[in-house]
Amino acid sequence: MTGEEMIKNPFTFYLFAYIVSFSGVLIPGPMTAVSIAKGYEDRRAGLKIAFGHSLVEVPLILVIYFGFARFFSDPDSIINLAISFFGGVCSSTWVL
């Protein structure tokens, strides 16, 4: 099954999204640290953090589902190069 066929089939798309999301949950990171720290201060901190995270995640999943995956699959596309460049710049500034 190719990537395009997998994305067009809703069942495999949701299964793939679930597996990718689950792998992110298993790796503790900044989101986990913020959730724990803020959870001591506010009972609804987890809901607020999850809602804020979904504001970024859901549109990205929809964009990929509705056919923009071809822009991300070509390594020489301007979109892929721009995302890589800005991601590298942001990562570099956070490390310093």
Backbone bond lengths (Angstrom), bond angles and torsions (degrees), N, CA, C in turn:
res aa  C-N    CA-C-N  psi(-1)  N-CA   C-N-CA  omega(-1)  CA-C   N-CA-C  phi
1 M - - - 1.455 - - 1.524 108.17 -
2 T 1.314 116.37 126.67 1.455 120.33 179.57 1.522 110.40 -79.15
3 G 1.332 115.83 166.80 1.459 119.98 179.54 1.515 112.47 -62.66
4 E 1.346 115.95 -36.95 1.463 119.16 -179.64 1.526 111.49 -67.89
5 E 1.332 117.00 -39.97 1.473 120.28 177.54 1.520 110.44 -65.37
6 M 1.334 116.18 -38.86 1.452 120.04 -179.55 1.525 110.93 -64.66
7 I 1.321 117.39 -39.41 1.456 120.78 -178.77 1.525 111.17 -70.77
8 K 1.332 117.96 -33.22 1.461 120.87 -178.16 1.521 112.67 -75.76
9 N 1.329 117.55 -23.46 1.457 121.23 177.99 1.532 108.13 -87.67
10 P 1.337 118.44 113.52 1.476 119.88 -175.46 1.525 113.92 -58.37
11 F 1.334 117.91 -37.64 1.467 119.33 -178.32 1.526 111.05 -63.97
12 T 1.326 117.40 -48.62 1.462 119.39 -179.42 1.526 111.11 -68.91
13 F 1.336 116.68 -32.50 1.464 119.24 177.05 1.524 110.70 -62.98
14 Y 1.322 116.92 -47.64 1.467 119.92 -179.75 1.522 111.58 -67.23
15 L 1.320 116.73 -35.46 1.464 119.75 176.42 1.528 110.04 -63.83
16 F 1.335 116.61 -45.01 1.456 121.46 178.61 1.531 110.56 -62.31
17 A 1.338 116.83 -44.78 1.467 120.55 178.97 1.526 110.89 -62.05
18 Y 1.334 116.96 -38.18 1.456 120.98 178.49 1.529 110.94 -64.59
19 I 1.318 116.66 -44.13 1.467 120.43 -178.62 1.527 110.48 -65.28
20 V 1.328 117.03 -43.81 1.463 120.59 179.23 1.528 110.07 -64.01
21 S 1.328 117.55 -44.17 1.460 121.12 179.22 1.519 111.26 -64.03
22 F 1.321 116.53 -40.16 1.465 120.58 -179.38 1.525 110.87 -65.19
23 S 1.341 116.91 -37.46 1.460 119.05 178.57 1.526 110.57 -65.09
24 G 1.329 117.76 -33.62 1.457 120.57 176.46 1.517 112.46 -68.91
25 V 1.315 116.67 -31.80 1.460 121.18 179.60 1.527 110.99 -71.72
26 L 1.311 116.52 -33.20 1.453 119.95 -177.79 1.524 113.37 -72.58
27 I 1.309 116.77 -22.04 1.461 120.45 -178.71 1.530 108.47 -98.56
28 P 1.318 118.35 109.07 1.455 119.24 -179.88 1.521 110.15 -66.21
29 G 1.296 115.23 142.79 1.456 119.48 -178.41 1.506 111.21 -156.62
30 P 1.323 116.44 -155.69 1.456 120.58 -176.88 1.522 113.14 -60.67
31 M 1.328 117.00 -37.17 1.470 120.17 -179.18 1.536 110.10 -63.74
32 T 1.310 116.36 -40.88 1.462 120.31 178.37 1.524 110.86 -65.70
33 A 1.323 116.31 -43.44 1.461 120.49 -179.07 1.528 111.04 -63.10
34 V 1.320 117.03 -43.02 1.467 120.90 179.04 1.525 110.16 -66.29
35 S 1.319 116.76 -41.32 1.470 120.24 179.63 1.525 111.46 -60.37
36 I 1.311 116.54 -43.15 1.470 120.47 -179.76 1.530 110.60 -68.53
37 A 1.330 116.23 -46.27 1.468 119.95 -177.68 1.528 111.45 -63.76
38 K 1.317 116.93 -46.11 1.461 120.47 -178.18 1.528 112.04 -76.24
39 G 1.309 117.27 -22.42 1.462 120.75 179.02 1.506 112.87 -64.15
40 Y 1.313 116.67 -26.99 1.465 120.21 177.30 1.525 111.25 -72.98
41 E 1.320 117.02 -26.51 1.464 120.78 -175.60 1.525 113.38 -91.76
42 D 1.335 117.25 -34.38 1.461 121.00 -171.51 1.528 109.09 -138.39
43 R 1.325 116.26 130.32 1.466 120.17 -179.50 1.523 112.24 -64.22
44 R 1.320 116.59 -30.99 1.468 120.59 -176.76 1.527 112.98 -98.01
45 A 1.303 117.84 15.79 1.463 121.21 -177.71 1.523 111.57 -61.35
46 G 1.306 117.39 -40.50 1.464 120.56 179.86 1.518 112.41 -62.17
47 L 1.330 116.09 -42.19 1.464 119.77 177.60 1.522 111.49 -64.58
48 K 1.321 116.53 -41.22 1.464 120.42 179.93 1.532 110.71 -64.88
49 I 1.313 116.58 -42.32 1.466 120.79 -179.60 1.525 110.30 -67.31
50 A 1.318 117.11 -42.58 1.468 120.42 178.99 1.522 111.18 -64.30
51 F 1.327 117.06 -40.32 1.459 120.33 178.39 1.523 111.05 -64.95
52 G 1.303 116.69 -44.73 1.464 120.27 178.41 1.516 112.14 -62.50
53 H 1.306 116.61 -40.02 1.459 121.13 178.58 1.531 110.53 -66.76
54 S 1.318 117.09 -38.63 1.469 120.11 -179.67 1.529 111.53 -68.83
55 L 1.331 118.01 -25.45 1.463 120.40 175.98 1.526 111.29 -62.20
56 V 1.308 117.03 -28.65 1.460 121.00 177.64 1.529 110.65 -90.74
57 E 1.303 117.10 -42.48 1.463 121.96 -171.37 1.526 113.34 -72.73
58 V 1.310 118.77 -45.40 1.464 121.69 -175.27 1.528 112.21 -62.59
59 P 1.330 120.11 -47.69 1.473 117.78 177.11 1.523 113.13 -60.52
60 L 1.326 117.50 -35.91 1.462 120.30 178.26 1.519 111.05 -63.70
61 I 1.313 117.41 -43.68 1.465 121.07 178.20 1.517 110.56 -63.46
62 L 1.318 117.69 -41.58 1.466 121.09 179.25 1.525 111.96 -65.64
63 V 1.317 116.85 -40.00 1.460 120.44 178.27 1.535 110.10 -61.71
64 I 1.304 116.65 -44.97 1.466 119.94 179.37 1.528 110.08 -66.35
65 Y 1.312 117.76 -41.48 1.465 121.38 -177.82 1.524 111.78 -64.28
66 F 1.314 117.47 -39.14 1.454 119.85 -174.76 1.523 113.98 -88.43
67 G 1.310 117.76 22.30 1.447 120.53 166.93 1.503 118.25 107.19
68 F 1.308 118.01 4.31 1.448 118.07 179.12 1.530 112.39 -86.27
69 A 1.318 116.66 4.97 1.465 120.83 179.34 1.521 110.82 -62.88
70 R 1.328 118.01 -30.17 1.470 119.96 -178.69 1.523 111.15 -63.14
71 F 1.333 118.17 -28.87 1.462 120.38 178.16 1.529 111.82 -71.57
72 F 1.325 115.89 -27.60 1.453 120.24 -178.83 1.522 112.27 -90.05
73 S 1.335 118.37 -19.32 1.461 121.19 -175.93 1.526 112.23 -82.72
74 D 1.333 119.14 -22.40 1.455 122.25 178.90 1.531 108.63 -87.78
75 P 1.339 118.07 113.45 1.470 119.51 -175.85 1.534 113.55 -65.80
76 D 1.327 117.73 -18.91 1.458 120.28 -178.14 1.531 113.31 -97.84
77 S 1.344 117.67 5.03 1.465 119.16 -179.07 1.526 109.82 -71.48
78 I 1.310 115.26 150.67 1.462 120.77 -178.28 1.529 111.22 -64.57
79 I 1.320 117.26 -32.62 1.468 120.88 179.14 1.525 110.16 -66.47
80 N 1.324 115.91 -45.39 1.463 120.44 -179.95 1.530 110.66 -64.83
81 L 1.323 116.76 -40.59 1.461 119.95 178.40 1.531 111.49 -66.06
82 A 1.338 117.34 -39.98 1.465 120.55 179.40 1.528 111.03 -65.39
83 I 1.322 116.70 -44.24 1.470 120.25 179.09 1.518 109.94 -62.86
84 S 1.322 117.22 -42.43 1.468 120.77 179.57 1.523 111.01 -63.82
85 F 1.335 116.47 -43.74 1.458 120.61 -178.77 1.527 111.29 -63.24
86 F 1.340 116.55 -51.61 1.462 119.55 -178.15 1.527 111.95 -67.90
87 G 1.311 117.35 -33.08 1.464 119.88 174.59 1.512 111.99 -64.27
88 G 1.338 116.17 -41.00 1.466 120.53 177.03 1.509 112.46 -65.24
89 V 1.346 116.51 -41.14 1.465 120.65 179.25 1.530 109.74 -64.44
90 C 1.335 117.03 -45.92 1.468 119.67 -179.86 1.516 111.36 -64.28
91 S 1.320 117.42 -42.37 1.470 120.29 178.68 1.518 111.06 -63.04
92 S 1.309 116.49 -40.74 1.466 120.45 -179.58 1.525 111.50 -65.41
93 T 1.326 116.74 -40.43 1.465 118.46 -178.44 1.517 111.51 -72.03
94 W 1.323 118.03 -31.81 1.468 120.68 178.96 1.519 111.09 -72.04
95 V 1.323 117.24 -32.00 1.459 120.82 -179.72 1.522 110.65 -71.79
96 L 1.329 115.38 -36.58 1.462 118.91 -178.82 1.490 108.68 -76.58
